Amino acid sequence: MKKIVTILGARPQFVKAAVLSREIQKNQQINEVIVHTGQHYDANMSDVFFVEMEIPKPKYNLDVNGVGHGAMTGQMLEKIEAILLVEKPDAVVVYGDTNSTFAGALAAQKLQIKVVHIEAGLRSFNMKMPEEVNRTLTDRISNLLLCPTETAMTNLKKEGYDQLDIDFVICGDIMKDAVLYYGKISSQKSTIIEQLGLKKNEFVLATIHRQENTDSLSVLTSIFEGLTKIHGVKKVIMPLHPRTKNILENNKLEYPIEFIEPVGYFDMLELLKNCNLVVTDSGGLQKEAFFNKKYCLVAREQTEWVELVSNGFAKLIGSSSDQMVEVFYEFQTKENDFSIELFGNHVGEKIHKAICNLIQD
């Protein structure tokens, strides 16, 4: 039986990878070995997480975290290489744009093991973002690029990938499969709406964590000023990222919005289902908002998910508090058709088939 090694480093990657793992288990054509680099410490990723989410537990946990980009990537590279020499897989599968993604791809390519990049071709065109560096380099050293959108395919063609010995195909966004699957059971698993005393469409869900927003106090305070103004109209609920929490505490910044501890995936889905709209700098949450038929205010200057903006489901607001409030009111009366197909269907099935075709060659 053919074997793949899947490299994961953060909870969202595990949720996405669970879609492919279910396809692998159903078809019984591939043996999958999962490696958790430990890049993002997540208190929600206990044994219960893997049981409830029906996610295979990692065979290896590298526990690489809490160091700078260079040290982190270097340690991952060394440890992943050692695992690949033992496991001898036919391919290595990586997701998205984390340091784990790039380290896994580089370790595999140095050993001449085929690399599959899921969520390939995405571009923000901002090389100051570590994620942009990771995704661009990973694309270049992969053998199979699985694109979530037509825009991603176009990006690769513009960069000359059709002139390279690299296969790239559109499969759709694997996160859509995850949201549809877990969305059916999240209401049975989560009680967060009742716990927080929230009412449907009467609160705004917000998350802020990216370095370009948290590293500048002027940017961060502008964002929170906008959220405070919105809070005066509709309650703002923010699961507080540890990085953002530390900066607020260290600078003695206080805001009247409702901060809560980071939440598990089922809780996040229920917050998404029940909120009025979303304010975020997260790439994943932009799409999850769309999948749950919610508008999104994107607290960034660029987004990889340009389809959401061009079709009117999201709007870039940067760090402007005034623009945040303006767009908030605009979305209160806006009506869009959320049934439009932007991210494909049966994505896990298509990805599984593409990987099988690669490793059977």
C-alpha positions as CSV (number, residue, x, y, z in Angstrom):
1,M,0.0,0.0,0.0
2,K,1.2,3.5,-0.8
3,K,2.1,5.8,2.1
4,I,1.9,9.5,2.6
5,V,3.1,11.6,5.5
6,T,0.9,14.6,6.4
7,I,2.6,17.6,8.1
8,L,0.4,19.7,10.4
9,G,1.2,22.5,12.8
10,A,-2.0,24.2,13.8
11,R,-5.6,23.3,14.8
12,P,-7.2,24.7,11.6
13,Q,-4.8,22.4,9.6
14,F,-6.0,19.4,11.6
15,V,-9.6,20.2,10.9
16,K,-8.9,20.5,7.1
17,A,-6.8,17.4,7.1
18,A,-9.6,15.4,8.8
19,V,-11.6,15.7,5.5
20,L,-8.8,14.0,3.6
21,S,-8.2,11.5,6.3
22,R,-11.9,10.4,6.1
23,E,-11.5,9.8,2.4
24,I,-8.3,7.9,2.9
25,Q,-9.9,5.6,5.5
26,K,-13.0,5.1,3.3
27,N,-11.0,4.1,0.2
28,Q,-8.3,2.1,1.8
29,Q,-5.7,2.9,-1.0
30,I,-3.2,4.9,1.1
31,N,-1.6,4.6,4.5
32,E,-1.4,8.0,6.2
33,V,1.1,9.0,8.9
34,I,0.4,12.3,10.6
35,V,3.2,14.5,12.0
36,H,2.3,17.4,14.4
37,T,5.1,19.9,14.5
38,G,3.6,21.6,17.6
39,Q,4.0,25.0,15.9
40,H,0.9,26.5,17.5
41,Y,0.2,25.5,21.1
42,D,-3.5,25.0,21.5
43,A,-5.1,24.2,24.8
44,N,-8.2,22.9,22.9
45,M,-6.2,20.1,21.2
46,S,-6.6,17.6,24.0
47,D,-7.4,13.9,23.5
48,V,-11.1,14.9,23.5
49,F,-10.4,17.1,20.5
50,F,-9.3,14.2,18.4
51,V,-12.1,11.9,19.5
52,E,-14.9,14.4,19.0
53,M,-13.6,15.7,15.7
54,E,-13.0,12.1,14.5
55,I,-9.4,13.1,13.6
56,P,-6.6,10.5,13.6
57,K,-4.1,11.2,16.3
58,P,-0.6,12.1,15.1
59,K,2.0,9.4,15.2
60,Y,4.7,12.0,15.8
61,N,4.6,15.2,17.9
62,L,7.7,17.4,17.4
63,D,6.8,20.0,20.0
64,V,8.6,22.8,18.1
65,N,7.3,26.2,19.3
66,G,8.1,29.3,21.2
67,V,11.1,30.3,19.1
68,G,11.7,32.6,16.2
69,H,11.0,31.9,12.5
70,G,14.5,30.8,11.7
71,A,15.0,28.5,14.7
72,M,11.5,27.1,14.3
73,T,11.8,26.3,10.6
74,G,15.3,24.8,11.2
75,Q,14.3,22.6,14.0
76,M,11.3,21.3,12.1
77,L,13.4,20.7,9.0
78,E,15.8,18.5,11.0
79,K,13.1,16.6,12.8
80,I,10.9,16.0,9.8
81,E,13.8,14.8,7.7
82,A,14.6,12.2,10.4
83,I,11.0,11.0,10.3
84,L,10.9,10.8,6.5
85,L,14.1,8.7,6.5
86,V,12.3,6.2,8.7
87,E,8.8,6.3,7.1
88,K,10.0,6.4,3.5
89,P,6.6,7.8,2.2
90,D,5.6,8.1,-1.5
91,A,4.6,11.7,-0.9
92,V,4.4,14.4,1.8
93,V,1.2,16.4,2.1
94,V,1.3,20.0,3.5
95,Y,-1.5,22.5,4.0
96,G,-1.6,26.3,3.7
97,D,1.2,28.7,4.7
98,T,2.7,28.1,8.1
99,N,6.3,27.5,8.9
100,S,5.3,23.8,9.3
101,T,4.1,23.9,5.7
102,F,7.4,25.1,4.3
103,A,9.6,23.0,6.5
104,G,7.7,19.8,5.6
105,A,7.9,20.6,1.9
106,L,11.6,21.5,2.0
107,A,12.5,18.4,4.0
108,A,10.7,16.2,1.5
109,Q,12.1,17.8,-1.6
110,K,15.6,17.5,-0.3
111,L,15.1,13.8,0.0
112,Q,13.4,13.7,-3.5
113,I,10.1,12.7,-2.0
114,K,7.0,14.1,-3.9
115,V,5.3,17.1,-2.3
116,V,1.6,17.9,-2.4
117,H,0.5,21.4,-1.4
118,I,-3.1,21.8,-0.5
119,E,-4.4,25.4,-0.7
120,A,-1.8,26.3,-3.4
121,G,-1.7,29.4,-5.6
122,L,-3.0,31.8,-3.0
123,R,-1.4,35.2,-3.0
124,S,-1.8,38.4,-0.9
125,F,1.1,40.0,-2.9
126,N,2.6,41.2,0.4
127,M,5.9,39.7,1.1
128,K,6.1,41.3,4.5
129,M,3.7,38.6,5.6
130,P,5.5,35.4,6.8
131,E,2.6,33.4,5.4
132,E,3.1,34.9,1.9
133,V,6.8,33.8,2.0
134,N,5.9,30.3,3.2
135,R,3.1,29.7,0.6
136,T,5.1,31.1,-2.3
137,L,8.2,29.0,-1.6
138,T,6.2,25.9,-0.9
139,D,4.4,26.2,-4.3
140,R,7.8,26.4,-6.0
141,I,9.2,23.2,-4.5
142,S,6.0,21.1,-4.7
143,N,5.2,18.4,-7.3
144,L,1.4,18.7,-7.1
145,L,-0.4,22.0,-6.4
146,L,-4.0,21.6,-5.4
147,C,-5.8,25.0,-5.9
148,P,-8.9,26.1,-4.0
149,T,-10.1,28.7,-6.6
150,E,-9.8,29.8,-10.2
151,T,-7.9,32.9,-8.9
152,A,-5.3,30.6,-7.4
153,M,-4.9,28.8,-10.7
154,T,-4.5,32.2,-12.5
155,N,-1.9,33.3,-10.0
156,L,0.2,30.2,-10.8
157,K,-0.1,30.7,-14.6
158,K,0.9,34.3,-14.3
159,E,4.0,33.2,-12.4
160,G,4.9,30.7,-15.1
161,Y,4.0,27.5,-13.4
162,D,2.6,26.1,-16.7
163,Q,6.2,26.2,-18.0
164,L,7.5,24.1,-15.1
165,D,7.4,20.4,-14.4
166,I,4.8,20.9,-11.7
167,D,1.2,19.8,-11.9
168,F,-1.5,22.1,-10.7
169,V,-5.2,21.5,-10.7
170,I,-8.3,23.1,-9.1
171,C,-10.0,20.9,-6.5
172,G,-11.9,23.5,-4.5
173,D,-11.5,24.6,-0.9
174,I,-11.2,21.7,1.6
175,M,-12.4,23.9,4.4
176,K,-15.8,23.9,2.8
177,D,-16.1,20.2,3.3
178,A,-15.0,20.6,6.9
179,V,-17.6,23.3,7.7
180,L,-20.4,21.3,6.1
181,Y,-19.5,18.1,7.9
182,Y,-18.9,19.6,11.4
183,G,-21.7,22.2,11.0
184,K,-24.2,19.4,11.1
185,I,-23.1,18.2,14.6
186,S,-21.7,21.4,16.2
187,S,-25.1,22.3,17.8
188,Q,-25.1,19.0,19.6
189,K,-21.5,19.4,20.8
190,S,-21.5,23.1,21.8
191,T,-23.4,25.1,24.4
192,I,-21.5,28.4,24.0
193,I,-24.5,30.4,22.8
194,E,-26.5,29.5,25.9
195,Q,-23.4,29.9,28.2
196,L,-22.8,33.5,27.0
197,G,-26.5,34.4,26.9
198,L,-26.3,35.4,23.2
199,K,-29.2,35.9,20.8
200,K,-29.1,35.1,17.1
201,N,-27.9,38.0,15.0
202,E,-27.5,40.2,18.0
203,F,-23.7,40.1,18.3
204,V,-20.6,40.5,16.2
205,L,-17.9,37.9,16.2
206,A,-14.3,39.4,16.1
207,T,-10.8,37.9,16.0
208,I,-7.5,39.8,15.7
209,H,-4.2,38.1,15.8
210,R,-1.9,38.8,12.8
211,Q,1.5,40.3,13.4
212,E,0.8,43.3,11.1
213,N,-2.0,44.3,13.4
214,T,-0.6,43.4,16.8
215,D,3.0,44.6,16.3
216,S,1.9,48.2,15.8
217,L,0.1,49.8,18.8
218,S,-1.4,52.6,16.6
219,V,-2.9,50.0,14.3
220,L,-4.1,47.8,17.1
221,T,-5.7,50.7,19.0
222,S,-7.5,51.9,15.8
223,I,-9.0,48.5,15.3
224,F,-10.2,48.2,18.8
225,E,-11.6,51.8,18.7
226,G,-13.7,50.6,15.8
227,L,-14.8,47.5,17.6
228,T,-15.7,49.6,20.7
229,K,-18.0,51.8,18.5
230,I,-19.7,48.8,17.1
231,H,-20.1,47.3,20.6
232,G,-22.3,50.3,21.4
233,V,-24.7,49.1,18.8
234,K,-24.3,45.3,18.8
235,K,-22.3,43.3,21.4
236,V,-18.8,42.4,20.2
237,I,-17.6,38.9,21.2
238,M,-13.9,38.3,20.8
239,P,-12.1,35.0,21.5
240,L,-8.8,36.5,22.5
241,H,-5.6,35.2,20.9
242,P,-2.7,34.9,23.4
243,R,-0.5,37.3,21.3
244,T,-3.2,40.0,21.3
245,K,-4.0,39.4,25.0
246,N,-0.4,39.9,26.0
247,I,0.0,43.1,24.1
248,L,-3.2,44.5,25.5
249,E,-2.2,43.6,29.1
250,N,1.4,44.8,28.7
251,N,0.3,48.2,27.4
252,K,-2.6,48.4,29.9
253,L,-5.1,48.8,27.1
254,E,-8.7,48.1,28.1
255,Y,-11.9,48.0,26.0
256,P,-15.5,47.4,26.8
257,I,-16.0,44.6,24.3
258,E,-16.6,41.1,25.6
259,F,-13.4,39.1,25.6
260,I,-13.6,35.3,26.0
261,E,-11.0,32.5,26.1
262,P,-10.0,30.9,22.8
263,V,-12.7,28.5,21.8
264,G,-12.8,25.0,20.2
265,Y,-14.0,24.4,16.7
266,F,-17.6,23.4,17.5
267,D,-17.9,26.5,19.6
268,M,-16.5,28.7,16.8
269,L,-19.0,27.2,14.3
270,E,-21.9,28.0,16.6
271,L,-20.7,31.5,17.1
272,L,-20.5,31.9,13.3
273,K,-23.9,30.4,12.8
274,N,-25.5,32.8,15.3
275,C,-23.6,36.1,14.9
276,N,-24.7,39.1,12.9
277,L,-21.4,39.4,11.0
278,V,-17.6,38.9,11.4
279,V,-14.7,41.2,11.9
280,T,-11.3,39.4,11.5
281,D,-7.8,39.4,10.1
282,S,-7.9,35.6,9.8
283,G,-7.8,34.0,6.3
284,G,-9.7,30.9,7.4
285,L,-12.4,32.8,9.2
286,Q,-13.2,34.9,6.2
287,K,-14.2,31.8,4.3
288,E,-16.0,30.2,7.3
289,A,-18.1,33.3,7.6
290,F,-19.1,32.9,3.9
291,F,-19.9,29.2,4.4
292,N,-22.2,30.2,7.3
293,K,-23.8,33.0,5.2
294,K,-22.3,35.9,7.2
295,Y,-20.6,39.1,5.9
296,C,-17.1,39.7,6.8
297,L,-15.1,42.9,7.6
298,V,-11.4,42.1,6.9
299,A,-9.0,44.0,9.1
300,R,-6.2,43.8,6.5
301,E,-5.0,45.7,3.5
302,Q,-5.0,42.6,1.3
303,T,-6.7,39.2,1.2
304,E,-5.9,35.9,-0.5
305,W,-9.6,35.3,-0.8
306,V,-10.3,38.0,-3.4
307,E,-13.5,36.2,-4.6
308,L,-15.2,37.1,-1.3
309,V,-14.4,40.8,-1.8
310,S,-15.2,40.9,-5.6
311,N,-18.6,39.3,-5.0
312,G,-19.6,41.6,-2.1
313,F,-19.4,39.1,0.8
314,A,-16.4,40.7,2.4
315,K,-14.8,44.1,2.5
316,L,-11.2,45.2,3.2
317,I,-11.2,47.8,6.0
318,G,-7.5,47.8,6.9
319,S,-7.1,49.2,10.5
320,S,-9.5,52.2,9.9
321,S,-12.0,52.5,12.8
322,D,-14.1,54.8,10.7
323,Q,-14.3,52.5,7.8
324,M,-15.0,49.6,10.1
325,V,-18.1,51.3,11.4
326,E,-19.2,52.5,8.0
327,V,-19.0,49.0,6.5
328,F,-20.7,47.5,9.6
329,Y,-23.8,49.7,8.9
330,E,-23.6,49.0,5.2
331,F,-23.7,45.3,5.8
332,Q,-26.8,45.6,8.0
333,T,-29.0,46.3,5.0
334,K,-27.1,44.5,2.3
335,E,-28.6,41.3,0.7
336,N,-26.4,38.9,-1.3
337,D,-27.0,35.4,-2.6
338,F,-24.7,33.2,-0.4
339,S,-25.7,30.1,-2.5
340,I,-23.2,31.2,-5.2
341,E,-20.5,28.5,-5.8
342,L,-17.1,30.0,-5.2
343,F,-15.2,27.2,-3.6
344,G,-16.2,23.9,-5.2
345,N,-17.9,20.7,-3.9
346,H,-16.8,17.3,-2.8
347,V,-13.3,18.7,-2.4
348,G,-11.8,16.0,-0.2
349,E,-12.8,13.4,-2.8
350,K,-11.1,15.3,-5.6
351,I,-7.9,15.8,-3.5
352,H,-7.8,12.1,-2.6
353,K,-8.1,11.2,-6.3
354,A,-5.4,13.7,-7.3
355,I,-2.9,12.3,-4.7
356,C,-3.6,8.7,-5.7
357,N,-2.9,9.6,-9.3
358,L,0.4,11.3,-8.3
359,I,1.8,8.4,-6.2
360,Q,0.6,5.6,-8.6
361,D,2.8,7.0,-11.3
